Amino acid sequence: MVLAPTQGAVIHMDERSRCAGFTLIEVLVVVAIASLLLSLAAPAMSNMVNSMRLSTAGDSFFSSLLLARSEAIKRNSRAVVCKSASGDACITTGGWEQGWIVFHDANNNAALDEGEVVLSREQAVSHPIRLTGNGPLVSYVSYTPVGAASFASGAFQAGTLTVCTQSSTSVAAREIKISISGRPRTVRTTVEQCPL
């Protein structure tokens, strides 16, 4: 039940309840503190995003290697992972960051030919991530029916693929190492620079 004020009664409002707002100085102080905190958090956020991109690219390539190896064993025939910007053909130029495909290499030539089955297509990784293979892993990785990595010529294929964020200074990286047996493994490391 609400009681109406009696006639002639004076209602007094608390002085603070009429002036419920912020002064310009208070707003400017809050904005200055928020800007300072944001400027401190931005580099850390950028590093976190790049770290996530690095992990995603490394995990994706590692999974493709495992797929190729298991398919070679399952099909009792060679399977290949090769660089591919289009997803329709292997290429020999540029880095692995352009994208790659996994395919069943029925004729053992480490090239995607008509009629060969593409098992997986991976899109280009987001900038500024780089994927670079050393000598044996520059263009492709090929697995035999026993799960060993070997060139189309039959020579064993072992090496390292480095996943890093473009930088001219020391930076965190992941290395995917492929042993003579063909087993890939991932190692966290630091590289002196990551090619621009």
Summary of the structure (lengths in Angstrom):
residues: 196
radius of gyration: 29.6
end to end distance: 76.2
largest distance: 107.0
contacts: 535
relative contact order: 0.13
helix: 32%
strand: 27%
